[in-house]
């Protein structure tokens, strides 16, 4: 089987093709002109195109399903070369804004949530992805290709404001080397030119791997899926907490290099009658003492057959107001895609039931 050329950074390609300036040309064809074959790379010598085609492939996945929300969000299901499937979500964060004369004032802003694994080892009680267990890691190229396919499908241009969040299917720090490679490919000016400061790794809190990520000093942002303020509840929601308890996570976060203009994001999934009370808010403030933090409250998005319920907005607002009063920056994330299968794993499960993927 041919290898996916998207696994390679520009520097990697410079070691493969000679003269090395050809690597920049290849990246331009792949990431800026977004061609689907080596034959289309017209400024490369014919024998080089043939050699590349014999060794590599440009595409390894295809769109098998997509659902578009009325809010502009689009959820994709990609089928990989081995027929397994992963989900990726394009979130429209800000639509095009116009001046009074009809000229464009602001281009749209997007966030793309990418998957890093087929399935997941973490096994969170509230997550549908956990139902299928862990199958395999995605290669760096498979992480990159999710974004590239979405660029192609939506005719996104190189200069559009796009943020990458590694918070789709899988635990990104369980696939650390391929994650780091993908970060480098995304951020390369000759590739998609998405600055590391616009890339965020969302982790369930593998503290030892947060330390390893810190030592790589990739310049990316960190988000912690916390969801509970004491180990007993967090172990119920996230069994991984038995190996990486809250104290170890907080220690790792305190040592993580963060741009002075940035903050560590703490994702807090608010679940009705589970963690939506003011007592939990008080414990959270205490936990975050001394950390340059921002809390993102996420209203649980229910899925069929799940035991948890969506919280009442009045309780979430009270939670937020308590944190703000104590000086903790706190936002309520606007729910996206409530009218489609937006919860992670839903679209994959629906298609598995139809016999699509495995």
Buried (B, 14 or more C-beta within 10 A) or exposed (E): EEEBBBBBBBEBBBEBBEEEEBBBBBBBBBBBEBBEEBBEBEEBEEEBBEBBBEEBBBBBBEBBBBBEBEBBBBBBBBBBBEEBBBBBBBBBBEEEEEEEEEEEEEBBBBBBBBBBBBBBBBBBBBBBBBBBEBBBBBBBBBBBBBBBBBBBEBEBEEEEBBBBBBBBBBBBBBBBEBBBBBBBBBBBEBBBBBEBBBBBBBBBBBBEBBBBBBEBEBBBBBBBBBBBBBEEBBBEBBBBBEEBBBEBBBEBBEEBEBEEEBBBBBBBBBBBEBBBEEEBBBBBBEBBEEBBBBBBBBBBBBBEEBEBEBBBEEBBEBBBEBBEEBEBBBBBEEBBBBEBBBBBBBBBBBBBEEEBBE
